[in-house]
Amino acid sequence: QYVAALREAVERTARLHGGSIPALARPRGLDPVLPVFLNGLLNGSAETRESAADAVGILVGATDATALRPYAIKITGPLIRVVGDRFPWPVKAAILRTLRQMLERAGPALKAFVPQLQTTFVRALSDTAPRVRDLAAEALGALATLTPRAAALAADLGNLAASANDADSAAGAGTDGGVRSAALAALAAVLAAAGDRVAPPARADAAARAAPFLTAAHAPTRDSAARCVGGAAASLRGEALASLVQSCFGSGSGGDGWAERHGGALALAHVLRAVAWADVHEACGADVLQRLDDLLGDERAPVRAAALGAVGALLAGGAPPEIASRFVGKLAAALKSDAGGDERQGAVDAVRELAKCSPESVRSFLPDLVPPLLAAARDRNIVVKLAAERALYHSLQIGRDDSVLTAYAATCEPRDAKLVTEYSRRVLSRLPAVSDDEDDAA
């Protein structure tokens, strides 16, 4: 009966101290509160168990990692025990969130639990609740840093994705591909976290298992499959990389095959984020550039938006100025078109990357780029607005070369020149040279 009140007190104290509670870092600091929450987790109603699991997560986040390690077994054992029982999905979701926190905060202390945790998380991928499946996929990514058999785990997840028609039916997920999508998301997370412990042959096998689902009717499945292909590409080079990239191209047919082209464009974007352009260029550069040209002209807006994301990834990956110049005109056209939110954001992101890596390529196109970027900077979509501000910051080389803004303003009508000059002074000049949000988006 005290779980809810004590949880509120702990949460309030953590907020007051900026997320951590100094008293919990003292020897046996968790002893006064942890037993209350564990008792609620093991013996309470479903609502109490959910609250207790979340409360344990708050404690985990508020406790110094060193002070947390002695409690790793005491906390993790009951969480695993309860998540395996038949409780409503919010209870399972709360426990999975807390287990992932434990892995992130006290990972090495949980090595003894790795087999149980892996079984628990893989089983949760087939749960009827989408939120439980998503959390299980994230938790497997955290677990991949600890498991000694990361390649075997990747193979198991690939098998689950391949057999997910039966798993979806058993989970009650119907035909939406929820289990398959979760299995592929988990596989992508494992490939990203495991690093060299998943060798190139195992990565190529993972890509081969994921590639058929780039054509899935279920959009989240296409996205998860694309992430897998990109994750698999990270350590591949030469012919192996060329073969993987070829799997992104599909048949190239138009019309009703748009989902295949969309999945391929998403996969190509993830590959270009994972592999430096120099390595892609050596393996299959000409084919990639031609494919991007084709996708940017696709009749379907989602395909064009995904292709713009791929162009942004290519530019961020170190493409030389001559490659960057190839896409400037198409980016300008995309910015000025009556594009939807995703397509506009993709174009803005790509222009930002182009201006960062090759400002000289952008300079002659400023009359085409700046007006639509200024319009995007007033967009109601905050993500588009912030990306447009960063794109303008780099395009006009604010704080680095004042002559760029001066030269551009001289080409404008007096009213437009005043507008861009004032906007640069009031907004752009106050932006930091490096932005965490920009790095995340890239």
C-alpha positions as CSV (number, residue, x, y, z in Angstrom):
1,Q,0.0,0.0,0.0
2,Y,3.0,2.3,0.4
3,V,4.5,1.7,-3.1
4,A,2.8,4.6,-4.9
5,A,3.5,7.1,-2.2
6,L,7.2,6.1,-1.8
7,R,7.6,6.0,-5.6
8,E,6.3,9.6,-5.8
9,A,8.7,10.7,-3.0
10,V,11.7,9.0,-4.7
11,E,10.8,10.5,-8.1
12,R,10.4,14.0,-6.6
13,T,13.8,13.7,-4.8
14,A,15.5,12.6,-8.0
15,R,14.1,15.6,-9.8
16,L,15.3,18.0,-7.1
17,H,18.9,16.6,-7.4
18,G,19.1,16.7,-11.2
19,G,18.2,13.0,-11.7
20,S,20.5,11.4,-9.1
21,I,20.0,11.0,-5.3
22,P,23.3,11.3,-3.4
23,A,22.1,9.4,-0.4
24,L,21.7,6.2,-2.6
25,A,25.4,6.3,-3.3
26,R,26.3,5.6,0.3
27,P,26.9,2.0,1.5
28,R,23.6,0.2,1.7
29,G,21.9,3.3,0.5
30,L,19.2,1.4,-1.3
31,D,18.3,-0.8,1.8
32,P,15.6,1.5,3.2
33,V,13.5,1.7,0.0
34,L,14.3,-1.2,-2.3
35,P,12.5,-3.9,-0.2
36,V,9.3,-2.0,-0.4
37,F,9.3,-1.9,-4.1
38,L,10.4,-5.5,-4.5
39,N,7.6,-6.7,-2.2
40,G,5.1,-4.7,-4.3
41,L,6.6,-6.2,-7.5
42,L,6.3,-9.8,-6.2
43,N,3.1,-9.7,-4.3
44,G,1.0,-6.7,-5.3
45,S,-1.9,-6.3,-7.7
46,A,-1.1,-5.8,-11.4
47,E,-1.3,-2.0,-10.9
48,T,1.0,-2.2,-7.9
49,R,3.5,-4.4,-9.8
50,E,3.6,-1.9,-12.6
51,S,4.2,1.0,-10.3
52,A,6.8,-1.0,-8.3
53,A,8.7,-1.9,-11.5
54,D,8.8,1.7,-12.6
55,A,9.9,2.7,-9.2
56,V,12.8,0.3,-9.3
57,G,13.7,1.9,-12.6
58,I,13.7,5.3,-11.0
59,L,16.0,4.0,-8.3
60,V,18.3,2.4,-10.8
61,G,18.6,5.7,-12.7
62,A,19.1,7.7,-9.5
63,T,21.8,5.5,-8.0
64,D,25.5,5.8,-8.8
65,A,26.6,2.9,-11.0
66,T,29.2,1.7,-8.5
67,A,26.7,1.7,-5.6
68,L,24.2,-0.1,-7.8
69,R,26.4,-3.2,-8.6
70,P,26.0,-4.9,-5.2
71,Y,22.2,-4.9,-5.7
72,A,22.3,-6.2,-9.3
73,I,21.3,-9.8,-8.4
74,K,18.7,-8.7,-5.8
75,I,17.0,-6.5,-8.3
76,T,17.3,-8.5,-11.5
77,G,16.1,-11.9,-10.2
78,P,12.6,-10.7,-9.2
79,L,12.2,-8.7,-12.4
80,I,12.9,-11.8,-14.5
81,R,10.6,-13.9,-12.4
82,V,7.6,-11.6,-12.7
83,V,7.9,-10.7,-16.4
84,G,7.6,-14.4,-17.3
85,D,4.1,-14.6,-15.6
86,R,0.8,-13.8,-17.2
87,F,0.3,-10.2,-16.3
88,P,-1.2,-7.4,-18.4
89,W,1.2,-5.8,-20.9
90,P,1.8,-2.6,-18.9
91,V,3.4,-4.7,-16.1
92,K,5.7,-6.4,-18.7
93,A,6.6,-3.1,-20.3
94,A,7.5,-1.5,-17.0
95,I,9.8,-4.5,-16.2
96,L,11.4,-4.5,-19.6
97,R,12.2,-0.8,-19.3
98,T,13.8,-1.4,-15.9
99,L,15.8,-4.4,-17.1
100,R,17.2,-2.4,-19.9
101,Q,18.2,0.4,-17.5
102,M,19.9,-2.3,-15.3
103,L,21.9,-3.5,-18.4
104,E,22.9,0.0,-19.2
105,R,23.9,1.0,-15.7
106,A,25.3,-2.2,-14.2
107,G,25.9,-4.4,-17.3
108,P,28.9,-6.4,-16.2
109,A,27.3,-7.3,-12.9
110,L,24.5,-9.1,-14.8
111,K,26.6,-11.5,-16.8
112,A,25.2,-14.4,-14.8
113,F,21.7,-13.5,-16.0
114,V,22.6,-13.3,-19.7
115,P,21.0,-16.6,-20.7
116,Q,17.8,-15.9,-18.8
117,L,17.6,-12.3,-20.0
118,Q,18.1,-13.4,-23.6
119,T,15.3,-16.0,-23.3
120,T,13.0,-13.4,-21.7
121,F,13.6,-10.7,-24.3
122,V,13.3,-13.1,-27.3
123,R,10.0,-14.4,-25.9
124,A,8.7,-10.9,-25.4
125,L,9.3,-10.2,-29.1
126,S,6.2,-12.4,-29.8
127,D,4.0,-10.6,-27.2
128,T,0.6,-9.3,-28.3
129,A,1.4,-5.8,-27.2
130,P,3.4,-3.6,-29.7
131,R,5.0,-1.7,-26.8
132,V,6.3,-4.8,-25.2
133,R,7.7,-6.0,-28.5
134,D,9.5,-2.7,-29.1
135,L,11.0,-2.6,-25.6
136,A,12.2,-6.2,-26.0
137,A,14.0,-5.3,-29.2
138,E,15.7,-2.3,-27.4
139,A,16.7,-4.5,-24.5
140,L,18.3,-7.1,-26.8
141,G,20.4,-4.3,-28.2
142,A,21.6,-3.5,-24.7
143,L,22.2,-7.2,-24.0
144,A,24.3,-7.6,-27.1
145,T,27.2,-5.9,-25.4
146,L,27.3,-8.6,-22.8
147,T,26.4,-11.9,-24.5
148,P,29.4,-14.0,-25.5
149,R,27.5,-15.4,-28.4
150,A,26.3,-12.3,-30.3
151,A,26.5,-14.0,-33.7
152,A,24.3,-16.9,-32.5
153,L,21.8,-14.4,-31.1
154,A,21.8,-12.5,-34.5
155,A,21.1,-15.9,-36.3
156,D,18.3,-16.7,-33.9
157,L,16.6,-13.3,-34.5
158,G,17.0,-13.8,-38.2
159,N,15.3,-17.1,-37.9
160,L,12.5,-15.6,-35.9
161,A,12.0,-12.9,-38.5
162,A,11.8,-15.5,-41.3
163,S,9.2,-17.6,-39.4
164,A,7.2,-14.7,-38.1
165,N,4.0,-15.5,-40.0
166,D,3.4,-18.3,-37.6
167,A,4.6,-16.2,-34.7
168,D,2.3,-13.3,-35.6
169,S,-0.7,-15.6,-35.6
170,A,0.3,-17.1,-32.3
171,A,0.8,-13.6,-30.8
172,G,-2.5,-12.3,-32.1
173,A,-0.7,-9.7,-34.2
174,G,-2.7,-10.7,-37.2
175,T,-1.2,-9.8,-40.6
176,D,0.4,-6.5,-39.6
177,G,3.9,-8.1,-39.3
178,G,4.4,-6.9,-35.8
179,V,6.5,-9.8,-34.6
180,R,8.6,-9.8,-37.7
181,S,9.2,-6.1,-37.5
182,A,10.2,-6.5,-33.8
183,A,12.5,-9.4,-34.6
184,L,14.2,-7.3,-37.4
185,A,14.4,-4.3,-35.1
186,A,16.1,-6.4,-32.4
187,L,18.5,-7.8,-35.1
188,A,19.4,-4.3,-36.2
189,A,20.0,-3.3,-32.5
190,V,22.2,-6.4,-31.9
191,L,24.3,-5.7,-35.1
192,A,24.8,-2.1,-34.0
193,A,25.8,-2.9,-30.4
194,A,27.9,-6.1,-30.9
195,G,30.5,-4.6,-33.2
196,D,33.3,-6.9,-34.2
197,R,31.8,-9.8,-32.2
198,V,29.5,-10.4,-35.2
199,A,32.0,-11.3,-38.0
200,P,31.5,-10.2,-41.6
201,P,30.1,-13.7,-42.7
202,A,27.5,-13.6,-40.0
203,R,26.6,-10.0,-40.9
204,A,26.2,-10.9,-44.6
205,D,23.9,-13.8,-43.5
206,A,21.9,-11.3,-41.4
207,A,21.5,-9.0,-44.4
208,A,20.4,-11.9,-46.6
209,R,17.7,-12.8,-44.1
210,A,16.5,-9.2,-43.8
211,A,16.6,-8.1,-47.5
212,P,13.5,-10.0,-48.6
213,F,11.4,-7.9,-46.2
214,L,12.5,-4.6,-47.8
215,T,9.4,-5.3,-50.0
216,A,7.0,-5.9,-47.1
217,A,3.6,-4.2,-47.2
218,H,4.0,-3.3,-43.5
219,A,5.9,-0.1,-43.4
220,P,7.6,-0.7,-40.0
221,T,8.8,-4.0,-41.3
222,R,10.5,-2.3,-44.3
223,D,12.1,0.2,-42.0
224,S,13.4,-2.5,-39.6
225,A,14.7,-4.6,-42.5
226,A,16.5,-1.5,-43.8
227,R,18.2,-1.0,-40.5
228,C,19.3,-4.6,-40.5
229,V,20.9,-4.2,-43.9
230,G,22.6,-1.0,-42.8
231,G,23.9,-2.6,-39.6
232,A,25.2,-5.6,-41.5
233,A,27.1,-3.3,-43.9
234,A,29.2,-1.8,-41.2
235,S,32.1,-4.2,-41.5
236,L,31.7,-5.4,-45.1
237,R,33.9,-4.2,-48.0
238,G,34.6,-5.0,-51.6
239,E,32.5,-7.7,-53.3
240,A,30.6,-8.5,-50.1
241,L,29.5,-4.8,-49.8
242,A,28.7,-4.6,-53.4
243,S,26.5,-7.7,-53.1
244,L,24.7,-6.2,-50.1
245,V,24.1,-2.9,-51.9
246,Q,22.7,-4.7,-54.9
247,S,20.1,-6.2,-52.6
248,C,18.8,-2.7,-51.9
249,F,18.1,-2.1,-55.6
250,G,15.4,-4.8,-56.1
251,S,13.9,-5.1,-59.5
252,G,13.7,-1.4,-60.1
253,S,10.2,-1.8,-61.5
254,G,7.8,1.1,-61.3
255,G,4.1,1.4,-60.6
256,D,2.8,-1.1,-58.0
257,G,6.4,-2.0,-56.9
258,W,6.8,1.3,-55.0
259,A,7.1,-0.5,-51.6
260,E,10.1,-2.4,-52.9
261,R,11.7,0.9,-54.1
262,H,10.9,2.5,-50.8
263,G,12.4,-0.3,-48.8
264,G,15.5,-0.2,-51.0
265,A,15.9,3.5,-50.6
266,L,15.7,3.2,-46.8
267,A,18.3,0.4,-46.8
268,L,20.6,2.4,-49.0
269,A,20.4,5.3,-46.6
270,H,21.3,3.1,-43.7
271,V,24.2,1.6,-45.7
272,L,25.5,5.0,-46.5
273,R,25.3,6.0,-42.8
274,A,27.3,2.9,-41.8
275,V,30.0,2.9,-44.5
276,A,32.3,5.7,-45.5
277,W,31.8,6.9,-49.1
278,A,35.4,5.9,-50.1
279,D,34.6,2.3,-49.3
280,V,31.2,2.5,-51.1
281,H,32.8,4.2,-54.1
282,E,35.4,1.4,-54.4
283,A,32.8,-1.3,-54.2
284,C,29.9,0.0,-56.3
285,G,30.0,3.8,-56.3
286,A,28.7,4.4,-59.9
287,D,25.7,2.0,-59.3
288,V,24.8,3.8,-56.1
289,L,24.8,7.2,-57.7
290,Q,22.7,6.1,-60.6
291,R,20.2,4.4,-58.3
292,L,19.9,7.6,-56.2
293,D,19.3,9.6,-59.4
294,D,16.5,7.2,-60.3
295,L,14.9,7.2,-56.8
296,L,15.0,11.0,-56.6
297,G,12.8,11.1,-59.7
298,D,10.4,8.5,-58.5
299,E,6.6,9.0,-58.8
300,R,6.0,8.2,-55.2
301,A,6.6,10.8,-52.5
302,P,7.7,8.3,-49.8
303,V,10.3,6.9,-52.2
304,R,11.7,10.4,-53.0
305,A,11.7,11.2,-49.2
306,A,13.7,8.1,-48.5
307,A,16.1,8.8,-51.4
308,L,16.7,12.3,-50.0
309,G,17.6,10.7,-46.7
310,A,20.1,8.5,-48.6
311,V,21.6,11.6,-50.3
312,G,22.0,13.3,-46.9
313,A,23.8,10.2,-45.6
314,L,26.1,10.0,-48.6
315,L,27.1,13.7,-48.1
316,A,27.6,13.2,-44.4
317,G,29.8,10.2,-45.2
318,G,32.5,12.2,-46.9
319,A,31.5,12.4,-50.6
320,P,33.8,14.7,-52.5
321,P,32.7,18.1,-53.9
322,E,32.1,16.7,-57.4
323,I,29.7,14.1,-56.1
324,A,28.0,16.7,-53.9
325,S,27.5,19.1,-56.9
326,R,25.7,16.3,-58.7
327,F,22.7,16.6,-56.3
328,V,22.5,20.3,-55.6
329,G,20.0,21.1,-58.4
330,K,17.7,18.2,-57.4
331,L,17.8,19.3,-53.7
332,A,16.9,22.8,-54.7
333,A,14.0,21.5,-56.8
334,A,12.8,19.3,-53.9
335,L,12.8,22.3,-51.6
336,K,10.8,24.4,-53.9
337,S,8.2,21.7,-54.8
338,D,4.9,21.3,-53.0
339,A,6.4,18.4,-51.0
340,G,5.0,16.7,-47.9
341,G,6.6,16.9,-44.5
342,D,8.9,13.9,-44.8
343,E,10.1,14.8,-48.3
344,R,10.7,18.4,-47.2
345,Q,12.6,17.3,-44.1
346,G,14.7,14.9,-46.2
347,A,15.6,17.8,-48.6
348,V,16.4,20.2,-45.8
349,D,18.6,17.6,-44.0
350,A,20.4,16.8,-47.3
351,V,21.1,20.5,-48.0
352,R,22.4,20.9,-44.5
353,E,24.9,18.0,-45.0
354,L,25.9,19.3,-48.4
355,A,26.6,22.8,-47.0
356,K,28.6,21.2,-44.2
357,C,30.8,19.0,-46.4
358,S,31.0,21.2,-49.5
359,P,30.1,24.8,-49.0
360,E,31.6,25.9,-52.3
361,S,29.2,23.5,-54.1
362,V,26.3,25.4,-52.5
363,R,27.4,28.9,-53.1
364,S,26.3,29.2,-56.7
365,F,22.9,27.7,-55.8
366,L,22.1,30.1,-52.9
367,P,19.4,32.0,-54.9
368,D,17.6,28.7,-55.4
369,L,18.2,27.3,-51.9
370,V,17.9,30.2,-49.4
371,P,14.3,31.3,-50.1
372,P,12.7,27.8,-49.6
373,L,15.0,27.3,-46.6
374,L,13.7,30.5,-45.1
375,A,10.2,29.3,-45.7
376,A,11.0,26.0,-44.1
377,A,12.5,27.8,-41.1
378,R,8.9,29.1,-40.5
379,D,7.4,25.6,-40.7
380,R,5.1,24.5,-38.0
381,N,6.9,21.2,-37.8
382,I,9.6,21.9,-35.3
383,V,12.0,19.2,-36.7
384,V,11.8,20.8,-40.2
385,K,12.2,24.3,-38.7
386,L,15.3,23.5,-36.7
387,A,16.9,21.5,-39.6
388,A,16.3,24.5,-41.9
389,E,18.0,26.9,-39.5
390,R,21.0,24.6,-39.4
391,A,21.0,24.3,-43.2
392,L,20.9,28.1,-43.6
393,Y,23.7,28.5,-40.9
394,H,26.0,26.2,-43.0
395,S,24.9,27.4,-46.4
396,L,25.6,31.1,-45.6
397,Q,28.7,30.1,-43.6
398,I,27.6,32.2,-40.6
399,G,30.5,33.0,-38.3
400,R,33.1,31.7,-40.8
401,D,32.9,33.8,-43.9
402,D,30.8,37.0,-43.8
403,S,31.4,37.6,-47.5
404,V,29.0,34.8,-48.4
405,L,26.0,36.5,-46.8
406,T,27.1,39.8,-48.2
407,A,27.4,38.5,-51.7
408,Y,24.1,36.7,-51.6
409,A,22.2,39.7,-50.2
410,A,23.7,41.8,-53.0
411,T,21.8,39.6,-55.5
412,C,18.5,40.0,-53.8
413,E,15.8,42.7,-54.0
414,P,16.3,45.3,-51.2
415,R,13.3,43.9,-49.2
416,D,14.6,40.3,-49.5
417,A,18.2,41.3,-48.7
418,K,17.0,43.1,-45.5
419,L,14.9,40.0,-44.5
420,V,17.8,37.5,-44.8
421,T,20.3,39.9,-43.2
422,E,18.1,40.5,-40.2
423,Y,17.2,36.8,-39.9
424,S,20.9,36.0,-39.9
425,R,21.6,38.6,-37.3
426,R,18.7,37.7,-35.0
427,V,18.6,33.9,-35.3
428,L,21.4,32.3,-37.3
429,S,24.3,34.2,-35.6
430,R,23.1,32.9,-32.2
431,L,23.2,29.2,-33.2
432,P,26.1,27.1,-31.9
433,A,28.8,26.0,-34.3
434,V,28.1,22.4,-33.4
435,S,24.6,21.0,-32.5
436,D,23.9,17.7,-30.8
437,D,20.5,17.6,-32.5
438,E,22.2,18.0,-35.9
439,D,24.7,15.1,-35.1
440,D,21.8,12.9,-34.1
441,A,19.9,13.6,-37.3
442,A,23.0,12.9,-39.4
